[in-house]
C-alpha cells in the first residue's frame, strides 16, 4: 500500500475502532460499523491529515462525486486528490 493508503486506512480504522489490519479494501464503511456521522468524521480527518478538500455532500452522499462505496474506492479518490494538489 502507498503512504496515502496507509494513512486513510489508519484514519478509518480509528473511526471504526478496529485495528488497521482488520480493514479490508473491499469492505464498505457500513461493514466496519461506521454510520453517516462516522463517514463525515472520517472525511474531515482525512482532509486534515492530508491537507486536501474532499468534494462530499453529507446531506446527499449518493450524489457526491467522491466514491465511498468501499475502502479501496475511498483510497483511490483520496490518492487522486492528493496527486492533483501536488501538481
Beta strands, then each sheet from edge to edge (+ up, - down):
end
